[in-house]
Amino acid sequence: MREPADADWLESAARIALRGHGGAEPNPMVGCVIVQSNGSIVGWGYHARCGEMHAEAVALKRAGLRAKGATAFVTLEPCAHQGKTPPCCDALIKSGVARVVYAVADPNPLAAGGADRMRSAGISVEQISNAACARIAAPFLTRIRSKRPWIIAKWAQTIDGRTATRAGDSRWISSAQSRAMVHRERGRVDAVIVGIGTVFADNPHLLPRTSRSRRIPRRVIIDPRLVIPSDAQVVRTVSQGPVAIAALARSIHEMSEARREVFATAGVTFIELSASAMESATDTATENAHRSFRGLPKGSMKTMMENLYADGVSNVLVEGGAGLLGALFDEDIIDDAWCFTAPLAIADGSGAPIATGEGRTLMIDALRYELLDLRRRADDSMALWRRKT
């Protein structure tokens, strides 16, 4: 039997780190495994909640005196920062570990430098690239470097690539098991975002239907012309979780006093989208006003995401519809795509597509994604795609 190598232990740490999703953010998900020279695991831990013990501290607490002379495998460089908790590098030094192996350098200038401090204390420190650890760290790295949330897009489709019939019927394409997975993710992100078309089609409340929700997400409706019905379910449930509507400045300023009072009483807040030709365009076809986000200047979605990040949103789940997904694909800011494919076909060219953005003329210009996971959910397939950078 092959002896576990450093890469195996780092992958174990990455699997453990995933347990912190929904609790650790806006901090990174981090996992740590402490292994003695004979291959015995004497400690393990993950960062469960922002403000609480980091992965290394949890693992060292489990290991106790057995950490002395052992190797600590960590997904992310141990921090050298005194924040809500003490520096992890100091805890590792104090424990007497002989070696520390980490996969991803900490990009946060406030926390970086742990590797050098441990080396100065006589610990053997190595950085070894590891794909599993890099995938775990990607959301945190994106937040630090791009100053925007990690963006997950989700949709359910038939095998011929439609998200609804020509009549708008989409219930239910995906299985109950697939929908349960989405509700679990709703309870682990800071915001759930949909376009106004989804509100008209489904009238969702967008709250997680799970008793184990780790967070109550902010619900954000992208509605440039502010045509959302004031009695929409998402508006009527503000008491169960915050709601914001992103609209053009003109739409917000021209709102009637009666309508403004309804939203104010409910507790709805507003986000101003970037100004564009949409503001001056006359749209007599009001019934189609919500079906596309074409006309918003490029960068509108990115700017809105940056504003959400500045307001404390670390990750978002985008649940459609086609106009919003098209706008996000146009700006190339969808990080993960969750594609649920059901064993159904409607063979209708007028059925709803996945995205209706400006698009790309040449295939060579298509956005590139890599397949991270493929699994079954009842009779559905669920593919997890990640944007190539």
C-alpha positions in Angstrom: 0.0 0.0 0.0 1.3 3.4 -1.0 2.3 5.6 1.9 0.4 8.9 2.1 2.4 11.7 0.5 2.3 15.4 1.3 -0.2 16.0 -1.5 -2.6 13.4 0.1 -2.5 15.2 3.5 -3.1 18.6 1.8 -6.1 17.1 0.0 -7.4 15.8 3.4 -7.0 19.3 4.8 -8.9 20.7 1.8 -11.8 18.3 2.4 -12.0 19.3 6.0 -11.8 23.0 5.1 -15.1 22.7 3.2 -17.0 22.1 6.5 -16.5 25.8 7.2 -18.5 27.0 4.2 -21.2 29.4 5.3 -19.6 30.1 8.7 -16.0 31.1 7.9 -16.8 33.9 5.4 -15.6 36.6 5.0 -12.5 34.8 6.3 -11.1 32.0 4.1 -12.1 28.4 4.5 -9.0 26.7 5.9 -8.3 23.1 6.9 -5.4 21.7 8.9 -4.2 18.2 9.6 -1.4 17.4 12.1 0.5 14.1 11.3 3.2 12.4 13.3 6.3 10.9 11.7 4.6 7.4 11.8 1.7 8.6 9.7 -0.8 9.0 12.5 -3.2 11.9 12.5 -3.1 13.5 15.9 -5.1 16.6 15.2 -7.3 18.2 12.6 -9.4 21.3 12.4 -11.2 23.8 10.2 -12.2 27.4 10.6 -15.8 27.0 11.5 -16.9 30.6 12.1 -15.5 34.1 11.6 -14.2 35.4 14.9 -13.7 31.9 16.3 -10.6 29.7 16.4 -8.7 29.2 13.2 -8.1 25.7 11.7 -4.5 25.5 13.1 -5.6 26.3 16.6 -8.4 23.8 16.5 -6.0 21.1 15.2 -3.4 21.9 17.8 -5.9 21.8 20.6 -6.9 18.3 19.5 -3.3 17.2 19.2 -2.1 18.6 22.5 1.4 17.4 23.4 1.4 15.0 20.4 2.0 18.0 18.1 5.6 18.2 19.2 7.8 17.0 16.3 4.9 16.4 14.0 4.1 18.0 10.6 1.2 20.4 10.2 -0.5 20.4 6.7 -2.5 23.6 6.1 -4.4 24.7 3.0 -3.5 28.4 3.5 -0.3 30.0 4.8 -0.7 30.3 8.6 -1.5 33.9 9.5 0.9 36.3 11.2 -1.9 38.7 12.2 -3.4 39.6 15.6 -7.1 40.0 14.9 -10.0 38.5 16.7 -7.7 35.5 17.3 -3.9 35.3 17.9 -1.5 34.6 15.0 -1.6 31.0 13.9 2.1 30.9 13.1 2.9 31.7 16.8 0.6 28.9 18.0 2.5 26.4 15.7 5.8 27.7 16.9 4.8 27.3 20.5 3.4 23.7 19.9 6.8 22.4 18.8 5.8 21.1 15.4 8.9 20.3 13.4 7.5 21.0 9.9 4.7 23.0 8.3 3.5 22.4 4.8 1.0 24.8 3.2 -0.4 25.1 -0.3 -1.5 28.7 -0.9 0.3 31.9 0.1 -1.9 34.3 2.0 -2.7 37.3 -0.3 -3.9 39.5 2.5 -1.1 41.9 3.4 -2.4 42.2 6.9 -2.1 38.4 7.6 0.9 37.4 5.4 4.3 36.6 6.7 3.6 33.6 8.8 5.9 31.3 6.8 8.9 33.6 7.3 8.2 33.9 11.0 8.1 30.1 11.5 11.3 29.6 9.5 13.0 32.2 11.7 11.9 30.1 14.7 13.6 27.0 13.3 10.6 25.2 11.8 11.0 23.6 8.4 8.4 25.3 6.2 7.4 24.3 2.6 4.9 25.6 0.1 3.6 22.9 -2.2 1.1 23.6 -4.9 -2.1 21.6 -4.6 -5.2 21.8 -6.8 -7.7 20.9 -4.1 -6.3 23.6 -1.8 -6.3 26.1 -4.6 -9.9 25.5 -5.3 -10.8 26.0 -1.6 -8.8 29.2 -1.4 -10.1 30.7 -4.7 -13.2 32.5 -3.3 -11.0 34.2 -0.7 -8.3 35.1 -3.2 -10.9 36.6 -5.6 -12.4 38.7 -2.8 -9.0 40.0 -1.7 -7.7 40.7 -5.3 -10.9 41.8 -7.1 -12.8 43.5 -4.2 -16.0 41.7 -5.2 -17.9 38.7 -3.9 -17.4 35.2 -5.2 -20.2 34.7 -7.7 -22.0 31.3 -8.1 -24.6 31.0 -10.9 -27.2 28.2 -10.8 -29.7 27.1 -13.3 -31.7 24.0 -14.1 -32.1 22.9 -17.7 -33.5 20.2 -20.0 -31.1 18.1 -22.0 -31.8 20.3 -25.0 -30.8 23.4 -23.0 -34.0 25.1 -22.0 -34.9 26.5 -18.6 -38.7 26.9 -19.3 -41.3 26.2 -21.9 -42.4 28.9 -24.3 -45.3 29.5 -21.9 -42.8 30.2 -19.1 -43.5 26.9 -17.2 -40.4 25.7 -15.3 -41.9 23.7 -12.4 -40.2 21.5 -11.9 -37.3 20.8 -14.2 -35.0 19.6 -11.5 -35.5 17.0 -8.9 -36.4 17.6 -5.2 -32.8 16.4 -4.3 -31.3 19.1 -6.7 -33.5 21.8 -5.2 -32.5 20.8 -1.7 -28.9 21.3 -2.7 -29.7 24.8 -3.8 -31.6 25.6 -0.6 -28.6 24.4 1.4 -26.4 26.8 -0.6 -28.9 29.6 0.0 -28.3 29.1 3.7 -24.5 29.5 3.3 -24.1 32.6 1.2 -24.5 36.3 2.0 -26.8 37.1 -0.9 -29.2 35.5 -3.4 -29.7 37.4 -6.6 -32.3 37.1 -9.3 -33.5 39.3 -12.2 -36.9 40.8 -12.3 -38.0 38.3 -14.9 -37.7 35.5 -12.3 -39.9 37.5 -10.0 -42.6 37.8 -12.7 -42.3 34.1 -13.7 -42.0 32.4 -10.3 -42.8 35.0 -7.6 -40.1 33.4 -5.3 -39.3 34.4 -1.7 -35.6 33.3 -2.2 -35.2 32.2 1.5 -33.5 28.9 2.3 -35.9 26.1 3.0 -33.7 24.3 5.4 -33.7 24.0 9.2 -29.8 24.0 9.1 -29.3 27.4 7.5 -26.0 29.0 8.6 -27.0 32.4 7.2 -30.0 34.3 6.2 -29.0 35.7 2.8 -29.7 39.2 1.6 -32.1 39.0 -1.3 -31.2 41.2 -4.3 -33.6 41.8 -7.2 -32.0 43.3 -10.4 -34.9 45.4 -11.7 -33.5 48.3 -13.8 -36.9 50.0 -14.5 -38.4 49.2 -11.1 -41.4 47.3 -12.3 -41.5 44.8 -9.4 -45.0 44.4 -8.0 -45.3 45.8 -4.5 -47.0 42.7 -3.3 -44.4 40.3 -4.6 -43.6 37.5 -2.2 -40.0 38.7 -1.8 -41.3 42.1 -0.7 -43.9 40.7 1.7 -41.2 38.6 3.5 -38.7 41.3 4.3 -39.2 40.6 8.0 -37.6 37.2 7.4 -34.5 38.5 5.7 -33.3 41.8 4.1 -34.3 42.7 0.5 -32.6 45.2 -1.8 -33.8 46.2 -5.3 -31.1 47.3 -7.8 -32.6 49.8 -10.3 -31.6 52.7 -12.4 -31.4 56.1 -10.6 -34.2 57.6 -12.7 -36.5 54.7 -11.8 -35.8 55.2 -8.1 -36.2 59.0 -8.2 -39.4 58.9 -10.3 -41.2 56.4 -8.0 -44.6 57.5 -6.8 -44.9 58.6 -3.2 -47.4 55.8 -2.5 -45.2 53.1 -4.0 -42.1 54.6 -2.1 -44.1 54.4 1.1 -45.0 50.7 0.5 -41.4 49.8 0.0 -40.2 51.9 3.0 -42.8 50.3 5.3 -41.8 46.9 4.2 -38.1 47.7 4.8 -36.9 47.3 1.2 -33.6 49.2 0.4 -32.4 50.3 -3.1 -29.2 50.0 -5.0 -28.6 52.4 -7.9 -27.4 50.8 -11.1 -25.0 52.6 -13.4 -26.8 55.1 -15.7 -27.2 54.2 -19.3 -29.1 54.6 -22.5 -31.8 52.5 -20.8 -32.8 55.6 -18.7 -33.7 57.7 -21.7 -35.2 54.9 -23.9 -38.9 54.9 -24.2 -40.3 51.4 -23.7 -43.9 51.2 -24.5 -43.8 47.4 -24.3 -43.8 47.4 -20.5 -44.5 43.7 -20.4 -41.1 43.1 -21.9 -39.2 45.6 -19.7 -38.0 42.8 -17.5 -36.9 40.3 -20.1 -33.4 41.6 -20.9 -30.7 43.7 -19.3 -29.3 44.8 -22.6 -28.7 48.6 -22.6 -26.9 48.6 -19.2 -23.4 49.8 -19.8 -20.7 47.1 -19.5 -19.4 47.1 -16.0 -22.7 47.7 -14.3 -22.9 44.3 -12.8 -19.3 44.4 -11.7 -19.8 47.8 -10.1 -22.9 46.5 -8.3 -21.0 43.5 -7.0 -18.2 45.7 -5.8 -20.7 47.8 -3.9 -22.2 44.6 -2.3 -18.7 43.5 -1.3 -18.0 46.9 0.3 -21.3 46.4 2.2 -20.1 43.1 3.7 -21.2 40.5 1.1 -18.6 37.9 0.5 -20.4 35.4 -1.7 -23.5 35.4 -3.8 -25.8 32.8 -5.4 -27.3 34.0 -8.7 -30.5 32.0 -9.5 -31.3 33.7 -12.9 -33.0 34.4 -15.1 -31.7 34.6 -18.6 -31.2 38.4 -18.8 -29.2 38.5 -15.5 -27.1 35.5 -16.4 -26.4 37.0 -19.8 -25.3 40.3 -18.3 -23.0 38.5 -15.9 -21.5 36.3 -18.6 -21.0 39.3 -20.8 -18.9 40.8 -18.0 -17.1 37.5 -17.3 -17.7 37.6 -13.6 -19.4 34.2 -13.0 -16.9 32.2 -10.9 -18.7 28.9 -10.4 -21.6 27.6 -12.5 -23.9 25.0 -11.1 -25.7 23.3 -14.0 -28.5 20.9 -13.2 -29.6 18.9 -16.2 -32.8 16.9 -16.0 -33.7 13.9 -18.2 -36.3 16.0 -20.1 -36.5 17.5 -23.6 -39.1 20.0 -24.9 -37.5 20.4 -28.4 -38.9 23.9 -28.7 -36.8 26.7 -30.2 -39.1 29.2 -28.4 -38.4 27.7 -25.0 -36.4 29.9 -22.5 -32.6 29.8 -23.0 -30.1 29.9 -20.2 -28.7 33.4 -21.0 -29.7 36.3 -23.3 -26.6 38.5 -23.1 -24.9 40.4 -25.9 -22.9 37.3 -26.4 -19.8 36.5 -28.5 -19.7 36.2 -32.3 -16.8 33.8 -32.5 -16.3 30.5 -30.7 -12.7 31.4 -30.0 -13.9 34.2 -27.9 -16.2 32.0 -25.8 -15.6 32.1 -22.0 -13.7 29.1 -20.7 -14.7 26.9 -17.7 -13.3 23.7 -16.3 -15.3 20.8 -14.9 -14.6 20.4 -11.1 -17.4 17.9 -10.2 -20.1 15.8 -11.8 -22.6 14.0 -9.8 -26.1 12.6 -9.8 -29.0 14.1 -7.9 -31.8 11.6 -8.2 -32.3 11.5 -12.0 -30.5 14.8 -12.6 -26.9 15.4 -13.4 -25.2 18.3 -11.5 -22.1 19.7 -13.1 -19.9 22.2 -11.3 -17.9 24.4 -13.6 -15.3 27.0 -12.6 -14.1 29.9 -14.6 -10.6 29.6 -16.0 -8.4 32.5 -15.1 
